[in-house]
Amino acid sequence: MRTRNNAASHTALISPEAADDHIHRTLGLFIGQGRRFSVEDIETGTGIPARTVSGWIANAVENRRRPKGGHLMILCHFIGVEFTNKLLGAVGQGARDLNPAEDAPASVVSKLVSGAAEFAKRGLDGRYCHTDRGELEDDADEMIMILTPFSSRARDD
C-alpha cells in the first residue's frame, strides 16, 4: 500500500457518508431553483438528463441519488473552478484554472511583477516573518494561479 507524504495523511479520511453529504450540499449551492444553474441549464449545457440531476439535489434522502464520478467531472468542467473548489474543500484541497488568461501575456507579466515587488518589499529586512507571510499569501496565490496553466501537462496545445 502506498502512503501519502502530506499534511492530509495525518488526519482521518472523509467517510463515504460525509462525502455524499458534502457533494449533495455543493450541488445544491449551484444547481436548482433560484441557484446559478437550473436543472434544465445543466441538461442543456452538459447533456446529463434533468431527471438525473434532479435526483442529485433531491431534499428527501430516500429520493436522493449519488452522481457518478464521470458526471462530477463534467460538472466541474461546465460550472468551473468555484464549484470544483467547493467540492474538494471538504478534503482540504482545491482547484486551479489551467487555461491561460485571455489577455496573456500582458496580464501574466503584470501580475508576476506586482507580486515579485511585494515579495521584495517584504523581504528588505532579510527575512519573511509571520506577518510578512500573512500579507504575501494573496500575492503568492495569485502568482501560482497565473503560472499554473504554463506548468500543466493537461493542456491541449
Contact map, one row per residue, 1 for C-alpha under 8 A:
1110000000000000000000000000000000000000000000000000000000000000000000000000000000000000000000000000000000000000000000000000000000000000000000000000000000000
1111000000000000000000000000000000000000000000000000000000000000000000000000000000000000000000000000000000000000000000000000000000000000000000000000000000000
1111100010000000000000000000000000000000000000000000000000000000000000000000000000000000000000000000000000000000000000000000000000000000000000000000000000000
0111110010000000000000000000000000000000000000000000000000000000000000000000000000000000000000000000000000000000000000000000000000000000000000000000000000000
0011111010000000000000000000000000000000000000000000000000000000000000000000000000000000000000000000000000000000000000000000000000000000000000000000000000000
0001111111000000000000000000000000000000000000000000000000000000000000000000000000000000000000000000000000000000000000000000000000000000000000000000000000000
0000111111100000000000000000000000000000000000000000000000000000000000000000000000000000000000000000000000000000000000000000000000000000000000000000000000000
0000011111110000000000000000000000000000000000000000000000000000000000000000000000000000001100000000000000000000000000000000000000000000000000000000000000000
0011111111110000000000000000000000000000000000000000000000000000000000000000000000000000000000000000000000000000000000000000000000000000000000000000000000000
0000011111110000000000000000000000000000000000000000000000000000000000000000000000000000000000000000000000000000000000000000000000000000000000000000000000000
0000001111111000000000000000000000000000000000000000000000000000000000000000000000000000000000000000000000000000000000000000000000000000000000000000000000000
0000000111111100000000000000000000000000000000000000000000000000000000000000000000000000000000000000000000000000000000000000000000000000000000000000000000000
0000000000111110000000000000000000000000000000000000000000000000000000000000000000000000001000000000000000000000000000000000000000000000000000000000000000000
0000000000011111011000000000000000000000000000000000000000000000000000000000000000000000011000000000000000000000000000000000000000000000000000000000000000000
0000000000001111111000000000000000000000000000000000000000000000000000000000000000000000000000000000000000000000000000000000000000000000000000000000000000000
0000000000000111111100000000000000000000000000000000000000000000000000000000000000000000000000000000000000000000000000000000000000000000000000000000000000000
0000000000000011111110000000000000000000000000000000000000000000000000000000000000000000000000000000000000000000000000000000000000000000000000000000000000000
0000000000000111111111000000000000000000000000000000000000000000000000000000000000000000000000000000000000000000000000000000000000000000000000000000000000000
0000000000000111111111100000000000000000000000000000000000000000000000000000000000000000010000000000000000000000000000000000000000000000000000000000000000000
0000000000000001111111110000000000000000000000000000000000000000010000000000000000000000000000000000000000000000000000000000000000000000000000000000000000000
0000000000000000111111111000000000000000000000000000000000000000000000000000000000000000000000000000000000000000000000000000000000000000000000000000000000000
0000000000000000011111111100000000000000000000000000000000000000000000000000000000000010010000000000000000000000000000000000000000000000000000000000000000000
0000000000000000001111111110000000000000000000000000000000000000000000000000000000000010000000000000000000000000000000000000000000000000000000000000000000000
0000000000000000000111111111000000000000000000000000000110000000000000000000000000000000000000000000000000000000000000000000000000000000000000000000000000000
0000000000000000000011111111100000000000000000000000000000000000000000000000000000000000000000000000000000000000000000000000000000000000000000000000000000000
0000000000000000000001111111110000000000000000000000000000000000000000000000000000100110000000000000000000000000000000000000000000000000000000000000000000000
0000000000000000000000111111111000000000000000000000000110000000000000000000000000000000000000000000000000000000000000000000000000000000000000000000000000000
0000000000000000000000011111111100100000000000000000000010000000000000000000000000000000000000000000000000000000000000000000000000000000000000000000000000000
0000000000000000000000001111111000100000000000000000000000000000000000000000000000000000000000000000000000000000000000000000000000000000000000000000000000000
0000000000000000000000000111111100111000000000000000000000000000000000000000000000100000000000000000000000000000000000000000000000000000000000000000000000000
0000000000000000000000000011111110111110010000000000000010000000000000000000000000000000000000000000000000000000000000000000000000000000000000000000000000000
0000000000000000000000000001011111111110000000000000000010000000000000000000000000000000000000000000000000000000000000000000000000000000000000000000000000000
0000000000000000000000000000001111101110000000000000000000000000000000000000000000000000000000000000000000000000000000000000000000000000000000000000000000000
0000000000000000000000000000000111110100000000000000000000000000000000000000000000000000000000000000000000000000000000000000000000000000000000000000000000000
0000000000000000000000000001111111111100000000000000000000000000000000000000000000000000000000000000000000000000000000000000000000000000000000000000000000000
0000000000000000000000000000011101111100000000000000000000000000000000000000000000000000000000000000000000000000000000000000000000000000000000000000000000000
0000000000000000000000000000011110111111110000000000000000000000000000000000000000000000000000000000000000000000000000000000000000000000000000000000000000000
0000000000000000000000000000001111111111110000000000000000000000000000000000000000000000000000000000000000000000000000000000000000000000000000000000000000000
0000000000000000000000000000001110001111111000000100110000000000000000000000000000000000000000000000000000000000000000000000000000000000000000000000000000000
0000000000000000000000000000000000001111111100000100000000000000000000000000000000000000000000000000000000000000000000000000000000000000000000000000000000000
0000000000000000000000000000000000001111111110000000000000000000000000000000000000000000000000000000000000000000000000000000000000000000000000000000000000000
0000000000000000000000000000001000001111111111110100100000000000000000000000000000000000000000000000000000000000000000000000000000000000000000000000000000000
0000000000000000000000000000000000000011111111111100100000000000000000000000000000000000000000000000000000000000000000000000000000000000000000000000000000000
0000000000000000000000000000000000000001111111110000000000000000000000000000000000000000000000000000000000000000000000000000000000000000000000000000000000000
0000000000000000000000000000000000000000111111100000000000000000000000000000010000000000000000000000000000000000000000000000000000000000000000000000000000000
0000000000000000000000000000000000000000011111110000000000000000000000000110010000000000000000000000000000000000000000000000000000000000000000000000000000000
0000000000000000000000000000000000000000011111111000000000000000000000000000000000000000000000000000000000000000000000000000000000000000000000000000000000000
0000000000000000000000000000000000000000011101111101100000000000000000100000000000000000000000000000000000000000000000000000000000000000000000000000000000000
0000000000000000000000000000000000000000001000111111100000000000000000000000000000000000000000000000000000000000000000000000000000000000000000000000000000000
0000000000000000000000000000000000000011011000011111110000000000000000000000000000000000000000000000000000000000000000000000000000000000000000000000000000000
0000000000000000000000000000000000000000000000001111111000000000000000000000000000000000000000000000000000000000000000000000000000000000000000000000000000000
0000000000000000000000000000000000000000000000011111111100000000100000000000000000000000000000000000000000000000000000000000000000000000000000000000000000000
0000000000000000000000000000000000000010011000011111111110000000000000000000000000000000000000000000000000000000000000000000000000000000000000000000000000000
0000000000000000000000000000000000000010000000000111111111000000000000000000000000000000000000000000000000000000000000000000000000000000000000000000000000000
0000000000000000000000000000000000000000000000000011111111000011110000000000000000000000000000000000000000000000000000000000000000000000000000000000000000000
0000000000000000000000010010000000000000000000000001111111000001111000000000000000000000000000000000000000000000000000000000000000000000000000000000000000000
0000000000000000000000010011001100000000000000000000111111100001100000000000000000000000000000000000000000000000000000000000000000000000000000000000000000000
0000000000000000000000000000000000000000000000000000011111111011100000000000000000000000000000000000000000000000000000000000000000000000000000000000000000000
0000000000000000000000000000000000000000000000000000000011111011000000000000000000000000000000000000000000000000000000000000000000000000000000000000000000000
0000000000000000000000000000000000000000000000000000000001111111000000000000000000000000000000000000000000000000000000000000000000000000000000000000000000000
0000000000000000000000000000000000000000000000000000000001111111000000000000000000000000000000000000000000000000000000000000000000000000000000000000000000000
0000000000000000000000000000000000000000000000000000000000011111000000000000000000000000000000000000000000000000000000000000000000000000000000000000000000000
0000000000000000000000000000000000000000000000000000001001111111100000000000000000000000000000000000000000000000000000000000000000000000000000000000000000000
0000000000000000000000000000000000000000000000000000001111111111110000000000000000000000000000000000000000000000000000000000000000000000000000000000000000000
0000000000000000000000000000000000000000000000000001001111000011111000000000000000000000000000000000000000000000000000000000000000000000000000000000000000000
0000000000000000000100000000000000000000000000000000001100000001111100000000000000000000000000000000000000000000000000000000000000000000000000000000000000000
0000000000000000000000000000000000000000000000000000000100000000111110110000000000000000000000000000000000000000000000000000000000000000000000000000000000000
0000000000000000000000000000000000000000000000000000000000000000011111110000000000000000000000000000000000000000000000000000000000000000000000000000000000000
0000000000000000000000000000000000000000000000000000000000000000001111111000000000000000000000000000000000000000000000000000000000000000000000000000000000000
0000000000000000000000000000000000000000000000000000000000000000000111111100000000000000000000000000000000000000000000000000000000000000000000000000000000000
0000000000000000000000000000000000000000000000010000000000000000001111111110000000000000000000000000000000000000000000000000000000000000000000000000000000000
0000000000000000000000000000000000000000000000000000000000000000001111111111000000000000000000000000000000000000000000000000000000000000000000000000000000000
0000000000000000000000000000000000000000000000000000000000000000000011111111100000000000000000000000000000000000000000000000000000000000000000000000000000000
0000000000000000000000000000000000000000000001000000000000000000000001111111110000000000000000000000000000000000000000000000000000000000000000000000000000000
0000000000000000000000000000000000000000000001000000000000000000000000111111111100000000000000000000000000000000000000000000000000000000000000000000000000000
0000000000000000000000000000000000000000000000000000000000000000000000011111111110110000000000000000000000000000000000000000000000000000000000000000000000000
0000000000000000000000000000000000000000000000000000000000000000000000001111111110000000000000000000000000000000000000000000000000000000000000000000000000000
0000000000000000000000000000000000000000000011000000000000000000000000000111111100000000000000000000000000000000000000000000000000000000000000000000000000000
0000000000000000000000000000000000000000000000000000000000000000000000000011111111100000000000000000000000000000000000000000000000000000000000000000000000000
0000000000000000000000000000000000000000000000000000000000000000000000000011111111110000000000000000000000000000000000000000000000000000000000000000000000000
0000000000000000000000000000000000000000000000000000000000000000000000000001101111111000000000111000000000000000000000000000000000000000000000000000000000000
0000000000000000000000000000000000000000000000000000000000000000000000000000001111111100000000000000000000000000000000000000000000000000000000000000000000000
0000000000000000000000000100010000000000000000000000000000000000000000000001001111111110000000000000000000000000000000000000000000000000000000000000000000000
0000000000000000000000000000000000000000000000000000000000000000000000000001000111111111000001100000000000000000000000000000000000000000000000000000000000000
0000000000000000000000000000000000000000000000000000000000000000000000000000000011111111100011100000000000000000000000000000000000000000000000000000000000000
0000000000000000000000000100000000000000000000000000000000000000000000000000000001111111110001000000000000000000000000000000000000000000000000000000000000000
0000000000000000000001100100000000000000000000000000000000000000000000000000000000111111110000000000000000000000000000000000000000000000000000000000000000000
0000000000000000000000000000000000000000000000000000000000000000000000000000000000011111111111100000000000000000000000000000000000000000000000000000000000000
0000000000000000000000000000000000000000000000000000000000000000000000000000000000001111111111000000000000000000000000000000000000000000000000000000000000000
0000000000000100001001000000000000000000000000000000000000000000000000000000000000000111111110000000000000000000000000000000000000000000000000000000000000000
0000000100001100000000000000000000000000000000000000000000000000000000000000000000000001111110000000000000000000000000000000000000000000000000000000000000000
0000000100000000000000000000000000000000000000000000000000000000000000000000000000000001111111000000000000000000000000000000000000000000000000000000000000000
0000000000000000000000000000000000000000000000000000000000000000000000000000000000001001111111100000000000000000000000000000000000000000000000000000000000000
0000000000000000000000000000000000000000000000000000000000000000000000000000000000011101100111110000000000000000000000000000000000000000000000000000000000000
0000000000000000000000000000000000000000000000000000000000000000000000000000000010011001000011111000000000000000000000000000000000000000000000000000000000000
0000000000000000000000000000000000000000000000000000000000000000000000000000000010000000000001111100000000000000000000000000000000000000000000001001000000000
0000000000000000000000000000000000000000000000000000000000000000000000000000000010000000000000111111000000000000000000000000000000000000000000001001100000000
0000000000000000000000000000000000000000000000000000000000000000000000000000000000000000000000011111000000000000000000000000000000000000000000000001110101100
0000000000000000000000000000000000000000000000000000000000000000000000000000000000000000000000001111100000000000000000000000000000000000000000000000100000100
0000000000000000000000000000000000000000000000000000000000000000000000000000000000000000000000001111110100000000000000000000000000000000000000000100110000000
0000000000000000000000000000000000000000000000000000000000000000000000000000000000000000000000000011111100110000000000000000000000000000000000000100000000000
0000000000000000000000000000000000000000000000000000000000000000000000000000000000000000000000000001111100000000000000000000000000000000000000000000000000000
0000000000000000000000000000000000000000000000000000000000000000000000000000000000000000000000000000111111100000000000000000000000000000000000000000000000000
0000000000000000000000000000000000000000000000000000000000000000000000000000000000000000000000000001111111111000000000000000000000000000000000000000000000000
0000000000000000000000000000000000000000000000000000000000000000000000000000000000000000000000000000001111111000000000000000000000000000000000000000000000000
0000000000000000000000000000000000000000000000000000000000000000000000000000000000000000000000000000001111111100000000000000000000000000000000000000000000000
0000000000000000000000000000000000000000000000000000000000000000000000000000000000000000000000000000101111111110000000000000000000000000000000000000000000000
0000000000000000000000000000000000000000000000000000000000000000000000000000000000000000000000000000100111111111000000000000000000000000000000000110000000000
0000000000000000000000000000000000000000000000000000000000000000000000000000000000000000000000000000000111111111100000000000000000000000000000000000000000000
0000000000000000000000000000000000000000000000000000000000000000000000000000000000000000000000000000000001111111110000000000000000000000000000000000000000000
0000000000000000000000000000000000000000000000000000000000000000000000000000000000000000000000000000000000111111111000000000000000000000000001100100000000000
0000000000000000000000000000000000000000000000000000000000000000000000000000000000000000000000000000000000011111111100000000000000000000000000100100000000000
0000000000000000000000000000000000000000000000000000000000000000000000000000000000000000000000000000000000001111111110000000000000000000000000000000000000000
0000000000000000000000000000000000000000000000000000000000000000000000000000000000000000000000000000000000000111111111000000000000000000000000000000000000000
0000000000000000000000000000000000000000000000000000000000000000000000000000000000000000000000000000000000000011111111100000000000000000001101100000000000000
0000000000000000000000000000000000000000000000000000000000000000000000000000000000000000000000000000000000000001111111110000000000000000000000000000000000000
0000000000000000000000000000000000000000000000000000000000000000000000000000000000000000000000000000000000000000111111111000000000000000000000000000000000000
0000000000000000000000000000000000000000000000000000000000000000000000000000000000000000000000000000000000000000011111111100000000000001001000000000000000000
0000000000000000000000000000000000000000000000000000000000000000000000000000000000000000000000000000000000000000001111111110000000000001000000000000000000000
0000000000000000000000000000000000000000000000000000000000000000000000000000000000000000000000000000000000000000000111111111000000000000000000000000000000000
0000000000000000000000000000000000000000000000000000000000000000000000000000000000000000000000000000000000000000000011111111000000000000000000000000000000000
0000000000000000000000000000000000000000000000000000000000000000000000000000000000000000000000000000000000000000000001111111101100010000000000000000000000000
0000000000000000000000000000000000000000000000000000000000000000000000000000000000000000000000000000000000000000000000111111111100000000000000000000000000000
0000000000000000000000000000000000000000000000000000000000000000000000000000000000000000000000000000000000000000000000011111111000000000000000000000000000000
0000000000000000000000000000000000000000000000000000000000000000000000000000000000000000000000000000000000000000000000000111111000000000000000000000000000000
0000000000000000000000000000000000000000000000000000000000000000000000000000000000000000000000000000000000000000000000000011111100000000000000000000000000000
0000000000000000000000000000000000000000000000000000000000000000000000000000000000000000000000000000000000000000000000000111111110000000000000000000000000000
0000000000000000000000000000000000000000000000000000000000000000000000000000000000000000000000000000000000000000000000000110011111111000000000000000000000000
0000000000000000000000000000000000000000000000000000000000000000000000000000000000000000000000000000000000000000000000000000001111111000000000000000000000000
0000000000000000000000000000000000000000000000000000000000000000000000000000000000000000000000000000000000000000000000000000000111111100000000000000000000000
0000000000000000000000000000000000000000000000000000000000000000000000000000000000000000000000000000000000000000000000000000000111111110000000000000000000000
0000000000000000000000000000000000000000000000000000000000000000000000000000000000000000000000000000000000000000000000000100000111111111000000000000000000000
0000000000000000000000000000000000000000000000000000000000000000000000000000000000000000000000000000000000000000000000000000000111111111100000000000000000000
0000000000000000000000000000000000000000000000000000000000000000000000000000000000000000000000000000000000000000000000000000000001111111100000000000000000000
0000000000000000000000000000000000000000000000000000000000000000000000000000000000000000000000000000000000000000000000000000000000111111110000000000000000000
0000000000000000000000000000000000000000000000000000000000000000000000000000000000000000000000000000000000000000000001100000000000011111111100000000000000000
0000000000000000000000000000000000000000000000000000000000000000000000000000000000000000000000000000000000000000000000000000000000001111111110000000000000000
0000000000000000000000000000000000000000000000000000000000000000000000000000000000000000000000000000000000000000000000000000000000000011111111000000000000000
0000000000000000000000000000000000000000000000000000000000000000000000000000000000000000000000000000000000000000001001000000000000000001111111100000000000000
0000000000000000000000000000000000000000000000000000000000000000000000000000000000000000000000000000000000000000001000000000000000000001111111110000000000000
0000000000000000000000000000000000000000000000000000000000000000000000000000000000000000000000000000000000000000000000000000000000000000111111111000000000000
0000000000000000000000000000000000000000000000000000000000000000000000000000000000000000000000000000000000000010001000000000000000000000011111111100000000000
0000000000000000000000000000000000000000000000000000000000000000000000000000000000000000000000000000000000000011001000000000000000000000001111111110000000000
0000000000000000000000000000000000000000000000000000000000000000000000000000000000000000000000000000000000000000000000000000000000000000000111111111000000000
0000000000000000000000000000000000000000000000000000000000000000000000000000000000000000000000011000000000000000000000000000000000000000000011111111100000000
0000000000000000000000000000000000000000000000000000000000000000000000000000000000000000000000000001100000010011000000000000000000000000000001111111100000000
0000000000000000000000000000000000000000000000000000000000000000000000000000000000000000000000000000000000010000000000000000000000000000000000111111111000000
0000000000000000000000000000000000000000000000000000000000000000000000000000000000000000000000011100000000000000000000000000000000000000000000011111111100000
0000000000000000000000000000000000000000000000000000000000000000000000000000000000000000000000001111000000000000000000000000000000000000000000001111111100100
0000000000000000000000000000000000000000000000000000000000000000000000000000000000000000000000000101000000000000000000000000000000000000000000000011111100000
0000000000000000000000000000000000000000000000000000000000000000000000000000000000000000000000000000000000000000000000000000000000000000000000000011111110000
0000000000000000000000000000000000000000000000000000000000000000000000000000000000000000000000000100000000000000000000000000000000000000000000000001111111100
0000000000000000000000000000000000000000000000000000000000000000000000000000000000000000000000000000000000000000000000000000000000000000000000000000001111100
0000000000000000000000000000000000000000000000000000000000000000000000000000000000000000000000000100000000000000000000000000000000000000000000000000000111110
0000000000000000000000000000000000000000000000000000000000000000000000000000000000000000000000000110000000000000000000000000000000000000000000000000100111111
0000000000000000000000000000000000000000000000000000000000000000000000000000000000000000000000000000000000000000000000000000000000000000000000000000000001111
0000000000000000000000000000000000000000000000000000000000000000000000000000000000000000000000000000000000000000000000000000000000000000000000000000000000111
